[in-house]
Amino acid sequence: MPSDLRKGRRLLIPAVLVAAGLAVAAAGAGQGDAKSASPIFGVTVPDGYRSWQLIAPALEGEPLNELRAVVGNDIAVRASARGTVPFPDGTVLVKLAWKRVPSPEFEPATVPGRATTVQVMVKDATRYAATGGWGFGRFIDGEPVDEAQHETCFACHEARVKDRDFVFTRYAP
């Protein structure tokens, strides 16, 4: 083997190892630490979700009395807009919720008050096979709520929207 080829291989191996290490570090950074992951499902609040596209707003009546906005990653938006059911793996839906309050500037209007929760659904048919392919996370101030609250997620979705791949939200044109 010519010495130039051996030298090239010796340089290539460390470069591949460095690239692999960076890829692993980047993948881990997006997952959040165990403290910020939801119990049962291990779902985290996705980075950058506040800049995702709106899928639909909602108004929740009593007793919650909330304004809600559901945003999604590109996969979720595409599937929602096309009415694709079941949703493809990789779909991520995020529901933001606020107490609704009257607008101080225009009394007939309702505006967001204090934030209540951020709720996340992640589609992975293999990882979450026992819950219709969905992992769930409910967060208050960036921290997941307790396990008991997460135990109710799938049961509620299964009872009401099983025929819509367990998703309440419909795309708002």
Rosetta constraint file for C-alpha pairs under 8 A:
AtomPair CA 1 CA 5 HARMONIC 6.81 0.50
AtomPair CA 1 CA 6 HARMONIC 6.91 0.50
AtomPair CA 2 CA 6 HARMONIC 6.56 0.50
AtomPair CA 3 CA 7 HARMONIC 6.03 0.50
AtomPair CA 4 CA 8 HARMONIC 6.12 0.50
AtomPair CA 5 CA 9 HARMONIC 6.26 0.50
AtomPair CA 6 CA 10 HARMONIC 6.21 0.50
AtomPair CA 7 CA 11 HARMONIC 6.34 0.50
AtomPair CA 8 CA 12 HARMONIC 6.07 0.50
AtomPair CA 9 CA 13 HARMONIC 6.23 0.50
AtomPair CA 10 CA 14 HARMONIC 7.20 0.50
AtomPair CA 11 CA 15 HARMONIC 6.55 0.50
AtomPair CA 12 CA 16 HARMONIC 6.14 0.50
AtomPair CA 13 CA 17 HARMONIC 6.28 0.50
AtomPair CA 14 CA 18 HARMONIC 6.11 0.50
AtomPair CA 15 CA 19 HARMONIC 6.15 0.50
AtomPair CA 16 CA 20 HARMONIC 6.09 0.50
AtomPair CA 17 CA 21 HARMONIC 6.12 0.50
AtomPair CA 18 CA 22 HARMONIC 6.20 0.50
AtomPair CA 19 CA 23 HARMONIC 6.19 0.50
AtomPair CA 20 CA 24 HARMONIC 6.25 0.50
AtomPair CA 21 CA 25 HARMONIC 6.18 0.50
AtomPair CA 22 CA 26 HARMONIC 6.06 0.50
AtomPair CA 23 CA 27 HARMONIC 6.13 0.50
AtomPair CA 24 CA 28 HARMONIC 6.18 0.50
AtomPair CA 25 CA 29 HARMONIC 6.16 0.50
AtomPair CA 26 CA 30 HARMONIC 6.74 0.50
AtomPair CA 27 CA 31 HARMONIC 6.99 0.50
AtomPair CA 28 CA 32 HARMONIC 7.25 0.50
AtomPair CA 30 CA 46 HARMONIC 7.41 0.50
AtomPair CA 30 CA 47 HARMONIC 6.99 0.50
AtomPair CA 31 CA 44 HARMONIC 6.52 0.50
AtomPair CA 32 CA 36 HARMONIC 6.20 0.50
AtomPair CA 32 CA 37 HARMONIC 6.84 0.50
AtomPair CA 32 CA 44 HARMONIC 6.41 0.50
AtomPair CA 33 CA 37 HARMONIC 6.67 0.50
AtomPair CA 34 CA 42 HARMONIC 7.67 0.50
AtomPair CA 35 CA 143 HARMONIC 7.66 0.50
AtomPair CA 36 CA 44 HARMONIC 6.29 0.50
AtomPair CA 36 CA 142 HARMONIC 7.15 0.50
AtomPair CA 36 CA 143 HARMONIC 5.53 0.50
AtomPair CA 36 CA 144 HARMONIC 6.18 0.50
AtomPair CA 37 CA 41 HARMONIC 7.88 0.50
AtomPair CA 37 CA 42 HARMONIC 4.81 0.50
AtomPair CA 37 CA 43 HARMONIC 5.19 0.50
AtomPair CA 37 CA 44 HARMONIC 4.69 0.50
AtomPair CA 37 CA 45 HARMONIC 7.86 0.50
AtomPair CA 37 CA 137 HARMONIC 7.60 0.50
AtomPair CA 37 CA 143 HARMONIC 7.86 0.50
AtomPair CA 37 CA 144 HARMONIC 6.48 0.50
AtomPair CA 38 CA 42 HARMONIC 4.78 0.50
AtomPair CA 38 CA 43 HARMONIC 5.12 0.50
AtomPair CA 38 CA 44 HARMONIC 6.37 0.50
AtomPair CA 38 CA 136 HARMONIC 7.37 0.50
AtomPair CA 38 CA 137 HARMONIC 5.10 0.50
AtomPair CA 38 CA 138 HARMONIC 6.99 0.50
AtomPair CA 38 CA 139 HARMONIC 7.89 0.50
AtomPair CA 38 CA 144 HARMONIC 5.20 0.50
AtomPair CA 38 CA 145 HARMONIC 7.32 0.50
AtomPair CA 38 CA 147 HARMONIC 7.84 0.50
AtomPair CA 38 CA 150 HARMONIC 7.73 0.50
AtomPair CA 39 CA 43 HARMONIC 7.91 0.50
AtomPair CA 39 CA 137 HARMONIC 7.87 0.50
AtomPair CA 39 CA 144 HARMONIC 7.45 0.50
AtomPair CA 39 CA 146 HARMONIC 7.05 0.50
AtomPair CA 39 CA 147 HARMONIC 5.40 0.50
AtomPair CA 39 CA 150 HARMONIC 7.01 0.50
AtomPair CA 40 CA 147 HARMONIC 6.88 0.50
AtomPair CA 40 CA 150 HARMONIC 7.26 0.50
AtomPair CA 40 CA 151 HARMONIC 7.89 0.50
AtomPair CA 41 CA 128 HARMONIC 7.81 0.50
AtomPair CA 41 CA 135 HARMONIC 5.33 0.50
AtomPair CA 41 CA 136 HARMONIC 6.12 0.50
AtomPair CA 41 CA 137 HARMONIC 7.22 0.50
AtomPair CA 42 CA 135 HARMONIC 7.72 0.50
AtomPair CA 42 CA 137 HARMONIC 7.68 0.50
AtomPair CA 43 CA 120 HARMONIC 7.39 0.50
AtomPair CA 43 CA 121 HARMONIC 7.89 0.50
AtomPair CA 43 CA 122 HARMONIC 7.33 0.50
AtomPair CA 43 CA 135 HARMONIC 6.46 0.50
AtomPair CA 43 CA 136 HARMONIC 6.19 0.50
AtomPair CA 43 CA 137 HARMONIC 5.38 0.50
AtomPair CA 44 CA 120 HARMONIC 7.65 0.50
AtomPair CA 44 CA 137 HARMONIC 6.70 0.50
AtomPair CA 45 CA 49 HARMONIC 7.90 0.50
AtomPair CA 45 CA 118 HARMONIC 7.88 0.50
AtomPair CA 45 CA 120 HARMONIC 6.75 0.50
AtomPair CA 45 CA 137 HARMONIC 7.73 0.50
AtomPair CA 45 CA 139 HARMONIC 7.89 0.50
AtomPair CA 45 CA 142 HARMONIC 7.48 0.50
AtomPair CA 48 CA 52 HARMONIC 7.21 0.50
AtomPair CA 49 CA 71 HARMONIC 7.47 0.50
AtomPair CA 49 CA 72 HARMONIC 7.56 0.50
AtomPair CA 49 CA 73 HARMONIC 7.61 0.50
AtomPair CA 49 CA 94 HARMONIC 7.36 0.50
AtomPair CA 50 CA 71 HARMONIC 7.98 0.50
AtomPair CA 52 CA 71 HARMONIC 5.80 0.50
AtomPair CA 52 CA 72 HARMONIC 5.83 0.50
AtomPair CA 52 CA 73 HARMONIC 6.03 0.50
AtomPair CA 52 CA 74 HARMONIC 7.92 0.50
AtomPair CA 53 CA 71 HARMONIC 5.45 0.50
AtomPair CA 53 CA 72 HARMONIC 6.03 0.50
AtomPair CA 53 CA 73 HARMONIC 7.23 0.50
AtomPair CA 53 CA 74 HARMONIC 7.91 0.50
AtomPair CA 53 CA 77 HARMONIC 7.11 0.50
AtomPair CA 54 CA 69 HARMONIC 7.02 0.50
AtomPair CA 54 CA 70 HARMONIC 6.05 0.50
AtomPair CA 54 CA 71 HARMONIC 4.39 0.50
AtomPair CA 54 CA 72 HARMONIC 6.76 0.50
AtomPair CA 54 CA 77 HARMONIC 7.98 0.50
AtomPair CA 55 CA 69 HARMONIC 7.71 0.50
AtomPair CA 55 CA 70 HARMONIC 5.57 0.50
AtomPair CA 55 CA 71 HARMONIC 5.18 0.50
AtomPair CA 55 CA 72 HARMONIC 6.55 0.50
AtomPair CA 55 CA 77 HARMONIC 6.36 0.50
AtomPair CA 55 CA 80 HARMONIC 7.26 0.50
AtomPair CA 55 CA 169 HARMONIC 7.82 0.50
AtomPair CA 55 CA 170 HARMONIC 7.45 0.50
AtomPair CA 55 CA 171 HARMONIC 5.20 0.50
AtomPair CA 55 CA 172 HARMONIC 6.08 0.50
AtomPair CA 56 CA 69 HARMONIC 6.00 0.50
AtomPair CA 56 CA 70 HARMONIC 5.40 0.50
AtomPair CA 56 CA 71 HARMONIC 7.17 0.50
AtomPair CA 56 CA 169 HARMONIC 6.83 0.50
AtomPair CA 56 CA 170 HARMONIC 6.76 0.50
AtomPair CA 56 CA 171 HARMONIC 5.63 0.50
AtomPair CA 56 CA 172 HARMONIC 4.96 0.50
AtomPair CA 57 CA 67 HARMONIC 7.59 0.50
AtomPair CA 57 CA 68 HARMONIC 5.58 0.50
AtomPair CA 57 CA 69 HARMONIC 4.28 0.50
AtomPair CA 57 CA 70 HARMONIC 6.12 0.50
AtomPair CA 57 CA 172 HARMONIC 7.68 0.50
AtomPair CA 58 CA 67 HARMONIC 6.07 0.50
AtomPair CA 58 CA 68 HARMONIC 4.94 0.50
AtomPair CA 58 CA 69 HARMONIC 6.18 0.50
AtomPair CA 59 CA 65 HARMONIC 7.63 0.50
AtomPair CA 59 CA 66 HARMONIC 6.01 0.50
AtomPair CA 59 CA 67 HARMONIC 4.84 0.50
AtomPair CA 59 CA 68 HARMONIC 6.10 0.50
AtomPair CA 60 CA 64 HARMONIC 6.41 0.50
AtomPair CA 60 CA 65 HARMONIC 5.42 0.50
AtomPair CA 60 CA 66 HARMONIC 4.96 0.50
AtomPair CA 60 CA 67 HARMONIC 6.24 0.50
AtomPair CA 60 CA 68 HARMONIC 7.35 0.50
AtomPair CA 61 CA 65 HARMONIC 4.66 0.50
AtomPair CA 61 CA 66 HARMONIC 6.71 0.50
AtomPair CA 64 CA 99 HARMONIC 7.67 0.50
AtomPair CA 65 CA 99 HARMONIC 6.02 0.50
AtomPair CA 65 CA 100 HARMONIC 6.18 0.50
AtomPair CA 66 CA 97 HARMONIC 6.19 0.50
AtomPair CA 66 CA 98 HARMONIC 5.33 0.50
AtomPair CA 66 CA 99 HARMONIC 4.46 0.50
AtomPair CA 66 CA 100 HARMONIC 5.08 0.50
AtomPair CA 66 CA 112 HARMONIC 7.99 0.50
AtomPair CA 67 CA 97 HARMONIC 5.72 0.50
AtomPair CA 67 CA 98 HARMONIC 5.32 0.50
AtomPair CA 67 CA 99 HARMONIC 6.21 0.50
AtomPair CA 67 CA 100 HARMONIC 5.52 0.50
AtomPair CA 67 CA 111 HARMONIC 7.72 0.50
AtomPair CA 67 CA 112 HARMONIC 6.31 0.50
AtomPair CA 68 CA 95 HARMONIC 6.60 0.50
AtomPair CA 68 CA 96 HARMONIC 5.53 0.50
AtomPair CA 68 CA 97 HARMONIC 4.43 0.50
AtomPair CA 68 CA 98 HARMONIC 6.47 0.50
AtomPair CA 69 CA 95 HARMONIC 5.64 0.50
AtomPair CA 69 CA 96 HARMONIC 5.32 0.50
AtomPair CA 69 CA 97 HARMONIC 6.67 0.50
AtomPair CA 70 CA 93 HARMONIC 6.73 0.50
AtomPair CA 70 CA 94 HARMONIC 5.55 0.50
AtomPair CA 70 CA 95 HARMONIC 4.31 0.50
AtomPair CA 70 CA 96 HARMONIC 6.36 0.50
AtomPair CA 70 CA 169 HARMONIC 7.47 0.50
AtomPair CA 71 CA 77 HARMONIC 7.90 0.50
AtomPair CA 71 CA 93 HARMONIC 5.94 0.50
AtomPair CA 71 CA 94 HARMONIC 5.33 0.50
AtomPair CA 71 CA 95 HARMONIC 6.45 0.50
AtomPair CA 72 CA 76 HARMONIC 5.13 0.50
AtomPair CA 72 CA 77 HARMONIC 5.63 0.50
AtomPair CA 72 CA 91 HARMONIC 7.57 0.50
AtomPair CA 72 CA 92 HARMONIC 5.71 0.50
AtomPair CA 72 CA 93 HARMONIC 4.55 0.50
AtomPair CA 72 CA 94 HARMONIC 6.07 0.50
AtomPair CA 73 CA 77 HARMONIC 6.25 0.50
AtomPair CA 73 CA 91 HARMONIC 6.70 0.50
AtomPair CA 73 CA 92 HARMONIC 5.67 0.50
AtomPair CA 73 CA 93 HARMONIC 6.88 0.50
AtomPair CA 74 CA 78 HARMONIC 6.11 0.50
AtomPair CA 74 CA 91 HARMONIC 7.92 0.50
AtomPair CA 75 CA 79 HARMONIC 6.16 0.50
AtomPair CA 75 CA 88 HARMONIC 7.45 0.50
AtomPair CA 75 CA 90 HARMONIC 6.70 0.50
AtomPair CA 75 CA 91 HARMONIC 5.26 0.50
AtomPair CA 75 CA 92 HARMONIC 7.50 0.50
AtomPair CA 76 CA 80 HARMONIC 5.91 0.50
AtomPair CA 76 CA 87 HARMONIC 7.40 0.50
AtomPair CA 76 CA 91 HARMONIC 4.76 0.50
AtomPair CA 76 CA 92 HARMONIC 6.00 0.50
AtomPair CA 76 CA 93 HARMONIC 6.58 0.50
AtomPair CA 77 CA 81 HARMONIC 5.98 0.50
AtomPair CA 78 CA 82 HARMONIC 6.23 0.50
AtomPair CA 79 CA 83 HARMONIC 5.89 0.50
AtomPair CA 79 CA 84 HARMONIC 4.82 0.50
AtomPair CA 79 CA 85 HARMONIC 7.62 0.50
AtomPair CA 79 CA 87 HARMONIC 6.27 0.50
AtomPair CA 79 CA 88 HARMONIC 7.50 0.50
AtomPair CA 80 CA 84 HARMONIC 6.23 0.50
AtomPair CA 80 CA 170 HARMONIC 6.79 0.50
AtomPair CA 80 CA 171 HARMONIC 5.40 0.50
AtomPair CA 81 CA 171 HARMONIC 5.75 0.50
AtomPair CA 81 CA 173 HARMONIC 7.69 0.50
AtomPair CA 83 CA 171 HARMONIC 7.81 0.50
AtomPair CA 85 CA 164 HARMONIC 6.43 0.50
AtomPair CA 85 CA 165 HARMONIC 6.18 0.50
AtomPair CA 86 CA 164 HARMONIC 7.20 0.50
AtomPair CA 86 CA 165 HARMONIC 5.28 0.50
AtomPair CA 87 CA 91 HARMONIC 6.64 0.50
AtomPair CA 87 CA 123 HARMONIC 7.35 0.50
AtomPair CA 87 CA 165 HARMONIC 6.88 0.50
AtomPair CA 88 CA 123 HARMONIC 6.97 0.50
AtomPair CA 89 CA 123 HARMONIC 4.94 0.50
AtomPair CA 89 CA 124 HARMONIC 4.89 0.50
AtomPair CA 89 CA 125 HARMONIC 6.43 0.50
AtomPair CA 90 CA 122 HARMONIC 6.86 0.50
AtomPair CA 90 CA 123 HARMONIC 5.53 0.50
AtomPair CA 90 CA 124 HARMONIC 6.39 0.50
AtomPair CA 91 CA 122 HARMONIC 5.91 0.50
AtomPair CA 91 CA 123 HARMONIC 5.17 0.50
AtomPair CA 91 CA 124 HARMONIC 7.99 0.50
AtomPair CA 92 CA 120 HARMONIC 7.10 0.50
AtomPair CA 92 CA 121 HARMONIC 5.68 0.50
AtomPair CA 92 CA 122 HARMONIC 4.64 0.50
AtomPair CA 92 CA 123 HARMONIC 6.47 0.50
AtomPair CA 93 CA 120 HARMONIC 5.71 0.50
AtomPair CA 93 CA 121 HARMONIC 5.16 0.50
AtomPair CA 93 CA 122 HARMONIC 6.66 0.50
AtomPair CA 94 CA 118 HARMONIC 6.81 0.50
AtomPair CA 94 CA 119 HARMONIC 5.60 0.50
AtomPair CA 94 CA 120 HARMONIC 4.53 0.50
AtomPair CA 94 CA 121 HARMONIC 6.53 0.50
AtomPair CA 95 CA 118 HARMONIC 5.64 0.50
AtomPair CA 95 CA 119 HARMONIC 5.00 0.50
AtomPair CA 95 CA 120 HARMONIC 6.39 0.50
AtomPair CA 96 CA 115 HARMONIC 7.83 0.50
AtomPair CA 96 CA 116 HARMONIC 7.98 0.50
AtomPair CA 96 CA 117 HARMONIC 6.19 0.50
AtomPair CA 96 CA 118 HARMONIC 4.71 0.50
AtomPair CA 96 CA 119 HARMONIC 6.60 0.50
AtomPair CA 97 CA 115 HARMONIC 5.96 0.50
AtomPair CA 97 CA 116 HARMONIC 5.54 0.50
AtomPair CA 97 CA 117 HARMONIC 5.40 0.50
AtomPair CA 97 CA 118 HARMONIC 6.39 0.50
AtomPair CA 98 CA 112 HARMONIC 5.39 0.50
AtomPair CA 98 CA 113 HARMONIC 5.67 0.50
AtomPair CA 98 CA 114 HARMONIC 5.46 0.50
AtomPair CA 98 CA 115 HARMONIC 4.17 0.50
AtomPair CA 98 CA 116 HARMONIC 5.15 0.50
AtomPair CA 98 CA 117 HARMONIC 7.29 0.50
AtomPair CA 99 CA 112 HARMONIC 6.00 0.50
AtomPair CA 99 CA 113 HARMONIC 4.94 0.50
AtomPair CA 99 CA 114 HARMONIC 5.62 0.50
AtomPair CA 99 CA 115 HARMONIC 6.45 0.50
AtomPair CA 99 CA 116 HARMONIC 6.66 0.50
AtomPair CA 100 CA 110 HARMONIC 6.14 0.50
AtomPair CA 100 CA 111 HARMONIC 5.71 0.50
AtomPair CA 100 CA 112 HARMONIC 4.97 0.50
AtomPair CA 100 CA 113 HARMONIC 5.40 0.50
AtomPair CA 101 CA 110 HARMONIC 5.47 0.50
AtomPair CA 101 CA 111 HARMONIC 5.49 0.50
AtomPair CA 101 CA 112 HARMONIC 6.20 0.50
AtomPair CA 101 CA 113 HARMONIC 5.60 0.50
AtomPair CA 102 CA 106 HARMONIC 7.74 0.50
AtomPair CA 102 CA 107 HARMONIC 5.71 0.50
AtomPair CA 102 CA 108 HARMONIC 6.95 0.50
AtomPair CA 102 CA 109 HARMONIC 5.85 0.50
AtomPair CA 102 CA 110 HARMONIC 4.52 0.50
AtomPair CA 102 CA 111 HARMONIC 6.03 0.50
AtomPair CA 103 CA 107 HARMONIC 5.28 0.50
AtomPair CA 103 CA 108 HARMONIC 7.30 0.50
AtomPair CA 103 CA 109 HARMONIC 5.42 0.50
AtomPair CA 103 CA 110 HARMONIC 5.50 0.50
AtomPair CA 103 CA 111 HARMONIC 5.60 0.50
AtomPair CA 116 CA 140 HARMONIC 6.47 0.50
AtomPair CA 117 CA 138 HARMONIC 6.76 0.50
AtomPair CA 117 CA 139 HARMONIC 5.54 0.50
AtomPair CA 117 CA 140 HARMONIC 4.92 0.50
AtomPair CA 117 CA 141 HARMONIC 7.35 0.50
AtomPair CA 118 CA 138 HARMONIC 5.95 0.50
AtomPair CA 118 CA 139 HARMONIC 5.17 0.50
AtomPair CA 118 CA 140 HARMONIC 6.55 0.50
AtomPair CA 118 CA 142 HARMONIC 7.83 0.50
AtomPair CA 119 CA 136 HARMONIC 7.45 0.50
AtomPair CA 119 CA 137 HARMONIC 5.56 0.50
AtomPair CA 119 CA 138 HARMONIC 4.35 0.50
AtomPair CA 119 CA 139 HARMONIC 6.13 0.50
AtomPair CA 120 CA 136 HARMONIC 5.68 0.50
AtomPair CA 120 CA 137 HARMONIC 4.92 0.50
AtomPair CA 120 CA 138 HARMONIC 6.36 0.50
AtomPair CA 121 CA 134 HARMONIC 6.27 0.50
AtomPair CA 121 CA 135 HARMONIC 5.60 0.50
AtomPair CA 121 CA 136 HARMONIC 4.75 0.50
AtomPair CA 121 CA 137 HARMONIC 6.56 0.50
AtomPair CA 122 CA 134 HARMONIC 5.49 0.50
AtomPair CA 122 CA 135 HARMONIC 5.06 0.50
AtomPair CA 122 CA 136 HARMONIC 6.56 0.50
AtomPair CA 123 CA 128 HARMONIC 7.64 0.50
AtomPair CA 123 CA 133 HARMONIC 5.62 0.50
AtomPair CA 123 CA 134 HARMONIC 4.63 0.50
AtomPair CA 123 CA 135 HARMONIC 6.47 0.50
AtomPair CA 124 CA 128 HARMONIC 5.82 0.50
AtomPair CA 124 CA 129 HARMONIC 7.71 0.50
AtomPair CA 124 CA 133 HARMONIC 5.24 0.50
AtomPair CA 124 CA 134 HARMONIC 6.07 0.50
AtomPair CA 124 CA 135 HARMONIC 7.40 0.50
AtomPair CA 125 CA 129 HARMONIC 5.24 0.50
AtomPair CA 125 CA 132 HARMONIC 7.06 0.50
AtomPair CA 125 CA 133 HARMONIC 3.80 0.50
AtomPair CA 125 CA 134 HARMONIC 6.87 0.50
AtomPair CA 126 CA 133 HARMONIC 6.66 0.50
AtomPair CA 127 CA 133 HARMONIC 7.11 0.50
AtomPair CA 128 CA 132 HARMONIC 6.68 0.50
AtomPair CA 128 CA 133 HARMONIC 4.48 0.50
AtomPair CA 128 CA 134 HARMONIC 5.37 0.50
AtomPair CA 128 CA 135 HARMONIC 5.86 0.50
AtomPair CA 129 CA 133 HARMONIC 4.69 0.50
AtomPair CA 129 CA 134 HARMONIC 7.49 0.50
AtomPair CA 131 CA 135 HARMONIC 7.21 0.50
AtomPair CA 131 CA 154 HARMONIC 6.15 0.50
AtomPair CA 132 CA 165 HARMONIC 7.40 0.50
AtomPair CA 132 CA 166 HARMONIC 7.30 0.50
AtomPair CA 136 CA 150 HARMONIC 7.16 0.50
AtomPair CA 136 CA 153 HARMONIC 6.87 0.50
AtomPair CA 136 CA 154 HARMONIC 7.88 0.50
AtomPair CA 137 CA 144 HARMONIC 6.82 0.50
AtomPair CA 137 CA 150 HARMONIC 7.02 0.50
AtomPair CA 138 CA 144 HARMONIC 5.63 0.50
AtomPair CA 138 CA 145 HARMONIC 5.96 0.50
AtomPair CA 138 CA 150 HARMONIC 7.15 0.50
AtomPair CA 139 CA 143 HARMONIC 5.06 0.50
AtomPair CA 139 CA 144 HARMONIC 4.21 0.50
AtomPair CA 139 CA 145 HARMONIC 5.66 0.50
AtomPair CA 140 CA 144 HARMONIC 6.35 0.50
AtomPair CA 140 CA 145 HARMONIC 6.70 0.50
AtomPair CA 145 CA 149 HARMONIC 6.60 0.50
AtomPair CA 145 CA 150 HARMONIC 7.37 0.50
AtomPair CA 146 CA 150 HARMONIC 6.75 0.50
AtomPair CA 147 CA 151 HARMONIC 6.22 0.50
AtomPair CA 148 CA 152 HARMONIC 7.05 0.50
AtomPair CA 149 CA 153 HARMONIC 7.23 0.50
AtomPair CA 151 CA 155 HARMONIC 7.68 0.50
AtomPair CA 152 CA 156 HARMONIC 6.26 0.50
AtomPair CA 153 CA 157 HARMONIC 6.49 0.50
AtomPair CA 154 CA 158 HARMONIC 5.80 0.50
AtomPair CA 154 CA 166 HARMONIC 7.96 0.50
AtomPair CA 155 CA 159 HARMONIC 6.07 0.50
AtomPair CA 156 CA 160 HARMONIC 6.37 0.50
AtomPair CA 157 CA 161 HARMONIC 5.50 0.50
AtomPair CA 157 CA 162 HARMONIC 6.60 0.50
AtomPair CA 157 CA 166 HARMONIC 5.07 0.50
AtomPair CA 157 CA 167 HARMONIC 6.85 0.50
AtomPair CA 157 CA 168 HARMONIC 7.47 0.50
AtomPair CA 158 CA 162 HARMONIC 4.79 0.50
AtomPair CA 158 CA 166 HARMONIC 5.84 0.50
AtomPair CA 160 CA 166 HARMONIC 7.64 0.50
AtomPair CA 161 CA 165 HARMONIC 6.76 0.50
AtomPair CA 161 CA 166 HARMONIC 4.74 0.50
AtomPair CA 161 CA 167 HARMONIC 6.06 0.50
AtomPair CA 161 CA 168 HARMONIC 6.15 0.50
AtomPair CA 162 CA 166 HARMONIC 4.61 0.50
AtomPair CA 162 CA 167 HARMONIC 7.71 0.50
AtomPair CA 164 CA 168 HARMONIC 7.40 0.50
